[in-house]
Amino acid sequence: QVQLVESGGGLVQPGGSLRLSCAASGVSLSTLTVGWFRQAPGKERVGVSSISSYDGIQTYADSVKGRFTISRDNGRNIVSLQMDRVTPVDPGIYSCATTSWQIMEPLNPGEYDHWGQGTQVAVSS
């Protein structure tokens, strides 16, 4: 059974950094495409970043390009999202998700099979 657990969320000042982690049990994340998604209050869940298991391609939403970095630590079975230069548009619940399929839209939540519970990111000065 695949279980995903996110950690690393918290309160950060504008311009600050956070590092989110997605840890898995029951599966090796290195074999899966992993995505990070954000859901702000009252808004739909949106894709932030993903990393493909097929070709290693990293995909980023335009709003986070150049600020966020997704990476794998296969030894620890973790996929991280480094959030730098955080802005007031970044707050929300960040969830990681996985799929074993070769997908066409890596930032589309509907492409993913398994989800973690999420970790809260808040931005405040």
C-alpha positions as CSV (number, residue, x, y, z in Angstrom):
1,Q,0.0,0.0,0.0
2,V,1.4,3.4,-1.1
3,Q,1.6,6.0,1.7
4,L,2.9,9.5,1.1
5,V,3.7,11.9,3.9
6,E,4.6,15.5,3.4
7,S,6.6,17.6,5.8
8,G,8.4,20.9,6.0
9,G,5.6,23.3,5.8
10,G,5.3,26.3,8.1
11,L,5.3,30.1,8.3
12,V,7.8,31.9,6.2
13,Q,8.4,35.6,5.4
14,P,8.1,36.9,1.9
15,G,11.5,36.3,0.2
16,G,12.2,33.4,2.6
17,S,12.7,29.7,1.9
18,L,11.1,26.5,2.8
19,R,12.0,22.9,1.9
20,L,9.1,20.5,1.6
21,S,9.6,16.7,1.6
22,C,7.4,13.9,0.4
23,A,8.3,10.6,1.9
24,A,6.9,7.3,0.7
25,S,6.4,3.9,2.2
26,G,5.3,0.8,0.3
27,V,6.8,2.0,-2.9
28,S,10.0,3.4,-4.4
29,L,9.6,7.0,-5.5
30,S,12.3,6.6,-8.0
31,T,10.0,4.5,-10.1
32,L,7.2,7.0,-10.0
33,T,6.4,10.4,-11.5
34,V,5.9,12.7,-8.5
35,G,4.1,16.0,-8.5
36,W,3.7,18.8,-6.0
37,F,0.3,20.6,-5.8
38,R,-1.0,23.6,-4.0
39,Q,-4.5,24.3,-2.8
40,A,-5.2,27.8,-1.5
41,P,-8.4,28.4,0.6
42,G,-11.4,28.5,-1.7
43,K,-9.4,27.7,-4.8
44,E,-8.8,24.6,-6.9
45,R,-5.8,22.5,-6.5
46,V,-3.1,23.5,-8.9
47,G,0.1,21.9,-10.1
48,V,3.3,23.4,-8.9
49,S,6.0,21.0,-10.0
50,S,6.7,17.5,-11.1
51,I,9.5,15.1,-11.8
52,S,9.2,12.3,-14.3
53,S,10.3,8.8,-13.7
54,Y,10.7,8.2,-17.4
55,D,13.0,10.9,-18.5
56,G,13.8,12.9,-15.3
57,I,12.2,16.0,-16.8
58,Q,11.2,18.6,-14.3
59,T,8.1,20.7,-14.9
60,Y,7.2,23.9,-13.1
61,A,4.2,26.2,-13.1
62,D,5.0,29.6,-14.5
63,S,4.4,31.2,-11.2
64,V,7.3,29.3,-9.5
65,K,9.8,28.9,-12.3
66,G,13.2,30.1,-11.2
67,R,12.1,30.0,-7.5
68,F,11.2,26.4,-6.8
69,T,13.3,23.3,-7.4
70,I,12.1,19.7,-7.3
71,S,14.5,16.9,-6.6
72,R,14.8,13.3,-5.7
73,D,16.8,11.6,-2.9
74,N,16.5,8.0,-3.9
75,G,18.5,6.8,-0.9
76,R,16.0,8.3,1.5
77,N,13.0,7.6,-0.8
78,I,12.1,11.3,-0.7
79,V,11.1,13.9,-3.3
80,S,11.7,17.5,-2.1
81,L,10.4,20.9,-3.2
82,Q,12.8,23.7,-2.4
83,M,10.9,26.9,-2.2
84,D,13.0,30.0,-2.5
85,R,12.0,33.7,-2.7
86,V,8.6,32.8,-1.4
87,T,5.8,35.3,-2.3
88,P,2.3,36.0,-1.1
89,V,0.9,33.9,-4.0
90,D,2.5,30.8,-2.7
91,P,0.5,30.0,0.5
92,G,-1.7,26.9,0.7
93,I,-1.7,23.3,1.4
94,Y,1.0,21.5,-0.5
95,S,0.5,17.9,-1.4
96,C,2.6,15.4,-3.2
97,A,1.2,12.8,-5.5
98,T,2.4,9.9,-7.5
99,T,1.6,8.0,-10.7
100,S,3.2,5.0,-12.4
101,W,1.8,5.9,-15.7
102,Q,3.5,7.9,-18.4
103,I,1.4,11.1,-18.3
104,M,0.8,13.9,-20.7
105,E,0.0,16.7,-18.3
106,P,2.4,16.5,-15.3
107,L,0.8,19.5,-13.6
108,N,-2.8,18.1,-13.9
109,P,-3.9,16.7,-10.6
110,G,-6.2,14.3,-12.4
111,E,-3.2,12.4,-13.8
112,Y,-2.1,11.2,-10.3
113,D,-3.2,8.1,-8.4
114,H,-1.9,8.5,-4.8
115,W,-1.9,11.5,-2.6
116,G,-0.5,12.6,0.7
117,Q,-2.4,14.6,3.3
118,G,-0.5,17.8,2.6
119,T,1.5,20.3,4.6
120,Q,0.5,23.9,5.2
121,V,2.6,26.8,3.9
122,A,1.8,30.3,5.1
123,V,3.5,33.5,4.2
124,S,3.4,36.5,6.5
125,S,5.7,39.4,7.3
